Amino acid sequence: MFEMLKNWYKRRFSDPQAMALSAILLFGFAVIYFFSDLLAPLLIAIVLAYLLEWPIRILNDKLRCPRLLATILVLGSFTGLVLVMTLVLIPTLVNQTVNLFSDLPHMFNKLNEWLLSLPEDYPELVDYQMVDAIFSTIKTKILGFGESALKLSVSSLLSLVTLGIYAFLVPLMVFFLLKDKQELMRYISGYLPRNRTLAYKVWVEMQSQIANYIRGKLFEILIVALVTYAIFLFFGLNYPLLLAVAVGLSVLIPYIGAVLVTIPVALVAVFQFGATPTFWYLMIAYIISQLLDGNLLVPFLFSEAVNLHPLTIIVAVLIFGGLWGFWGVFFAIPLATLVKAVVHSWPSEE
């Protein structure tokens, strides 16, 4: 057994290139695992830098615009667009959230009436004790959710200072990441192992995939949110913007997010319309939009990432989300692709 492990180690780790790649990966994973909270502004800045590099490259390469000027124009335009969207969307989202919480008691009463009617309609299947137990459980869960929401709102108020610091630091870091990209890359490479040809090969492959993934994920969120918002407006569903934003953000968690966000959409629709044809038409239109997202939009935007099996993506979401929280979920597909690229590129002595 020991001899077999020794031979496996020699085959896989005798190459200095493999050892260098292992050291870089272990160091990177350890830093993000232990310091992810401290590095959150930098991670946000890196994501935005990847997102904005594409228009800057177009201005710099095709229109011969100096990189500094291109960085100022693109970053300024992006910051202005974010401010406008924030000023327009945030008040509406807050208003619809408040309305939803104010309507929860009415929904709760309707649910109670429906549950109490079940023993009369199906006496052989449902009794009042079962209904009372179910209703008590639901009530406890809702009260617990309300307490959690209150704690979240208090913690959110306490973190306004942190949000203000992020709002100042992140654009500043994005500016320097974009303006001094080549200088920063040379500086970092000076601290990397010399035998890094294999690591550089994997890095080149992953860099383009990460940039395409971040751009594609942003476009997917916007398209899904807009299409869903149009569907909700057409059917007159309550809280259309709030639910559409939730559906758009759900694409950050592949497969799992779509299932989870369908629950509040269905609950709001059934409380508003009941089991009427309008409810079923709305749910059919919503499910069709989700199917088009998964089978048409995602393959178009992530042509390189869809080579991963759906089970692989779900496992990657669970593993990396458990390790790094939001950032592990957000980068689950690129990280799974990284693991796949490393496995395929790893040298082996037969």
Rosetta blueprint (number, residue, H / E / L):
1 M L
2 F H
3 E H
4 M H
5 L H
6 K H
7 N H
8 W H
9 Y H
10 K H
11 R H
12 R H
13 F H
14 S L
15 D L
16 P H
17 Q H
18 A H
19 M H
20 A H
21 L H
22 S H
23 A H
24 I H
25 L H
26 L H
27 F H
28 G H
29 F H
30 A H
31 V H
32 I H
33 Y H
34 F H
35 F H
36 S L
37 D L
38 L L
39 L L
40 A H
41 P H
42 L H
43 L H
44 I H
45 A H
46 I H
47 V H
48 L H
49 A H
50 Y H
51 L H
52 L H
53 E H
54 W H
55 P H
56 I H
57 R H
58 I H
59 L H
60 N H
61 D H
62 K H
63 L L
64 R L
65 C L
66 P L
67 R H
68 L H
69 L H
70 A H
71 T H
72 I H
73 L H
74 V H
75 L H
76 G H
77 S H
78 F H
79 T H
80 G H
81 L H
82 V H
83 L H
84 V H
85 M H
86 T H
87 L H
88 V H
89 L H
90 I H
91 P H
92 T H
93 L H
94 V H
95 N H
96 Q H
97 T H
98 V H
99 N H
100 L H
101 F H
102 S H
103 D H
104 L H
105 P H
106 H H
107 M H
108 F H
109 N H
110 K H
111 L H
112 N H
113 E H
114 W H
115 L H
116 L H
117 S H
118 L H
119 P H
120 E H
121 D H
122 Y L
123 P L
124 E L
125 L L
126 V L
127 D L
128 Y H
129 Q H
130 M H
131 V H
132 D H
133 A H
134 I H
135 F H
136 S H
137 T H
138 I H
139 K H
140 T H
141 K H
142 I H
143 L H
144 G H
145 F H
146 G H
147 E H
148 S H
149 A H
150 L H
151 K H
152 L H
153 S H
154 V H
155 S H
156 S H
157 L H
158 L H
159 S L
160 L H
161 V H
162 T H
163 L H
164 G H
165 I H
166 Y H
167 A H
168 F H
169 L H
170 V H
171 P H
172 L H
173 M H
174 V H
175 F H
176 F H
177 L H
178 L H
179 K H
180 D L
181 K H
182 Q H
183 E H
184 L H
185 M H
186 R H
187 Y H
188 I H
189 S H
190 G L
191 Y L
192 L L
193 P L
194 R L
195 N L
196 R L
197 T H
198 L H
199 A H
200 Y H
201 K H
202 V H
203 W H
204 V H
205 E H
206 M H
207 Q H
208 S H
209 Q H
210 I H
211 A H
212 N H
213 Y H
214 I H
215 R H
216 G H
217 K H
218 L H
219 F H
220 E H
221 I H
222 L H
223 I H
224 V H
225 A H
226 L H
227 V H
228 T H
229 Y H
230 A H
231 I H
232 F H
233 L H
234 F H
235 F H
236 G L
237 L L
238 N L
239 Y L
240 P H
241 L H
242 L H
243 L H
244 A H
245 V H
246 A H
247 V H
248 G H
249 L H
250 S H
251 V L
252 L L
253 I L
254 P L
255 Y L
256 I H
257 G H
258 A H
259 V H
260 L H
261 V H
262 T H
263 I H
264 P H
265 V H
266 A H
267 L H
268 V H
269 A H
270 V H
271 F H
272 Q H
273 F H
274 G L
275 A L
276 T L
277 P H
278 T H
279 F H
280 W H
281 Y H
282 L H
283 M H
284 I H
285 A H
286 Y H
287 I H
288 I H
289 S H
290 Q H
291 L H
292 L H
293 D H
294 G H
295 N H
296 L H
297 L H
298 V H
299 P H
300 F H
301 L H
302 F L
303 S L
304 E L
305 A H
306 V H
307 N H
308 L L
309 H L
310 P H
311 L H
312 T H
313 I H
314 I H
315 V H
316 A H
317 V H
318 L H
319 I H
320 F H
321 G H
322 G H
323 L H
324 W H
325 G L
326 F H
327 W H
328 G H
329 V H
330 F H
331 F L
332 A H
333 I H
334 P H
335 L H
336 A H
337 T H
338 L H
339 V H
340 K H
341 A H
342 V H
343 V H
344 H H
345 S H
346 W L
347 P L
348 S L
349 E L
350 E L
